[in-house]
Amino acid sequence: MGPAGDAPMELNGQNGHSNGAGKTRRRSSKQFDASLSLADFVVGESSDPILPPAGFTEWHAAASWEADLYEPQLLASAEPHTTIIYDGRARPVINLCSYNYLGLATHPTVVAAARGALDKYGVGACGSPVLSGMTDLHRELERRIAHFLGREDAIIFNSGFGGALGTISGLLRKTDVAILDNRSHLSLRDGAVLSRCRLERFEHNDPASLDAALGRRKGKRQLVVLEGIYSMDGDFAALPDLLEVADAHRTSVFIDEAHSMLACGAHGRGAAEQFGVEARIPLIYGTFSKAFAALGGFVAGPAETLDYLRFYAHPYVYSCALPPVIVAAILEALDVAGREPQLRSRLWENATYFREQANSLGIDTGASTTYIMPLIIGDRARMYRLGHELRRRGLFVAPVDYPAVPEDRICFRACVTAGHTRADLDEALNILQDTFVPELAHSL
């Protein structure tokens, strides 16, 4: 049962639930133990490591009703209106799950660029970029990303998660210290763990806590790791205040702009541009799977740093390069974002409208100030019950369970895009008003 965020989750539920067609879906004969979570099945007890830990299979089967909300099958593109398989049949839904923030996944010129590259280069790169997977398109994308961000160089990865992990683990060593916000994405944490460096955390967006964390490791090489937008809360990093602290300690900063790249700042260069602090952050990471609407990741910064990473970032060295068809689509997406700034404007207008209307209904969207917003429930059983009801009514939002978020912040995550019309958003709000709001009132 996969999370909507960056950590595994616990599941809960009841013995039987209506599936919306007058039938009741029954659980296994084993009683579901709500006190258990994925954390209870990390270590196996048998002599064979291939076998899952005792009890996991029964626990997983007993939680099948909750698991039905995860890994939904889409039958169409990631548009504001799409179709998913739910309850065994195709169901049209308003899509508030997608990272397709600017609507570029189906933009005509982006699709045309991909088709052209498919004809010329075929499907796959068929080799590591170090050995045989690099094409002229890959080199062009590196140059274009570096120029776009005003950096000396850039390298691209075939995975957003792998690129973040590879950059952190490629730079840091076991005598170093990584200082991470306590809501950092798992890819960043895993990169620090893989490097075997010391890992310090500071309270989310808290300059005093960052100062204390840096102070605990004086004399060590330290790297402060931030995110432009935090994907569970939908809030920006407090960049000006946190950079003041890092500067005072003469510590370099790495920023992951996965959810902010192309969608934030006057030119789409991310949260660092939006806050006017680009020159103070030497290393910028981003992904192509969000506003670029494709796949992969990149890191941009000093040429000598990236020359080093080309040999020490293992996901770059030992993985197949991005397919040229994807690279061509990314190049065109970068062009479209530059020549159609109205897409960013529409994204922010939609986000502001939806958040304000949701708040007026009494829905708590937490600290969100962006197009990502939690719809907070704070109760697991209620969240899963509502999740099924929303799917039945045609609203597609992502369930987020503990420990991806604290138990009192269990929620749905809604992502608004530039492609949503006002009618789409109003229809989604009407569904929330009919289902979500009465549940909230009942819980008070």
Rosetta blueprint (number, residue, H / E / L):
1 M L
2 G L
3 P L
4 A L
5 G L
6 D L
7 A L
8 P L
9 M L
10 E L
11 L L
12 N L
13 G L
14 Q L
15 N L
16 G E
17 H E
18 S E
19 N L
20 G L
21 A L
22 G L
23 K L
24 T E
25 R E
26 R E
27 R L
28 S L
29 S L
30 K L
31 Q L
32 F L
33 D L
34 A L
35 S L
36 L L
37 S L
38 L H
39 A H
40 D H
41 F H
42 V L
43 V L
44 G L
45 E L
46 S L
47 S L
48 D L
49 P L
50 I L
51 L L
52 P L
53 P L
54 A L
55 G L
56 F H
57 T H
58 E H
59 W H
60 H H
61 A H
62 A H
63 A L
64 S H
65 W H
66 E H
67 A H
68 D L
69 L L
70 Y L
71 E L
72 P L
73 Q E
74 L E
75 L L
76 A L
77 S L
78 A L
79 E L
80 P L
81 H E
82 T E
83 T E
84 I E
85 I E
86 Y E
87 D L
88 G L
89 R E
90 A E
91 R E
92 P E
93 V E
94 I E
95 N E
96 L L
97 C L
98 S L
99 Y L
100 N L
101 Y L
102 L L
103 G L
104 L H
105 A H
106 T H
107 H L
108 P H
109 T H
110 V H
111 V H
112 A H
113 A H
114 A H
115 R H
116 G H
117 A H
118 L H
119 D H
120 K H
121 Y H
122 G L
123 V L
124 G L
125 A L
126 C L
127 G L
128 S L
129 P L
130 V L
131 L L
132 S L
133 G L
134 M L
135 T L
136 D H
137 L H
138 H H
139 R H
140 E H
141 L H
142 E H
143 R H
144 R H
145 I H
146 A H
147 H H
148 F H
149 L H
150 G L
151 R L
152 E L
153 D E
154 A E
155 I E
156 I E
157 F E
158 N L
159 S L
160 G H
161 F H
162 G H
163 G H
164 A H
165 L H
166 G H
167 T H
168 I H
169 S H
170 G H
171 L H
172 L L
173 R L
174 K L
175 T L
176 D L
177 V E
178 A E
179 I E
180 L E
181 D E
182 N L
183 R L
184 S L
185 H L
186 L H
187 S H
188 L H
189 R H
190 D H
191 G H
192 A H
193 V H
194 L H
195 S H
196 R L
197 C L
198 R E
199 L E
200 E E
201 R E
202 F E
203 E L
204 H L
205 N L
206 D L
207 P H
208 A H
209 S H
210 L H
211 D H
212 A H
213 A H
214 L H
215 G H
216 R L
217 R L
218 K L
219 G L
220 K L
221 R L
222 Q E
223 L E
224 V E
225 V E
226 L E
227 E E
228 G L
229 I E
230 Y L
231 S L
232 M L
233 D L
234 G L
235 D L
236 F E
237 A L
238 A L
239 L H
240 P H
241 D H
242 L H
243 L H
244 E H
245 V H
246 A H
247 D H
248 A H
249 H L
250 R L
251 T L
252 S E
253 V E
254 F E
255 I E
256 D E
257 E L
258 A L
259 H L
260 S L
261 M L
262 L L
263 A L
264 C L
265 G L
266 A L
267 H L
268 G L
269 R L
270 G L
271 A H
272 A H
273 E H
274 Q H
275 F L
276 G L
277 V L
278 E H
279 A H
280 R H
281 I L
282 P L
283 L E
284 I E
285 Y E
286 G E
287 T E
288 F L
289 S L
290 K L
291 A L
292 F L
293 A L
294 A L
295 L L
296 G L
297 G E
298 F E
299 V E
300 A E
301 G E
302 P L
303 A H
304 E H
305 T H
306 L H
307 D H
308 Y H
309 L H
310 R H
311 F H
312 Y H
313 A L
314 H H
315 P H
316 Y H
317 V H
318 Y L
319 S L
320 C L
321 A L
322 L L
323 P L
324 P H
325 V H
326 I H
327 V H
328 A H
329 A H
330 I H
331 L H
332 E H
333 A H
334 L H
335 D H
336 V H
337 A H
338 G H
339 R H
340 E L
341 P L
342 Q H
343 L H
344 R H
345 S H
346 R H
347 L H
348 W H
349 E H
350 N H
351 A H
352 T H
353 Y H
354 F H
355 R H
356 E H
357 Q H
358 A H
359 N H
360 S H
361 L L
362 G L
363 I L
364 D L
365 T L
366 G L
367 A L
368 S L
369 T L
370 T L
371 Y L
372 I E
373 M E
374 P E
375 L E
376 I E
377 I L
378 G L
379 D L
380 R H
381 A H
382 R H
383 M H
384 Y H
385 R H
386 L H
387 G H
388 H H
389 E H
390 L H
391 R H
392 R H
393 R H
394 G L
395 L E
396 F E
397 V L
398 A E
399 P E
400 V E
401 D L
402 Y L
403 P L
404 A L
405 V L
406 P L
407 E H
408 D H
409 R H
410 I L
411 C E
412 F E
413 R E
414 A E
415 C E
416 V L
417 T L
418 A L
419 G L
420 H L
421 T L
422 R H
423 A H
424 D H
425 L H
426 D H
427 E H
428 A H
429 L H
430 N H
431 I H
432 L H
433 Q H
434 D H
435 T H
436 F H
437 V H
438 P H
439 E H
440 L H
441 A H
442 H H
443 S H
444 L L
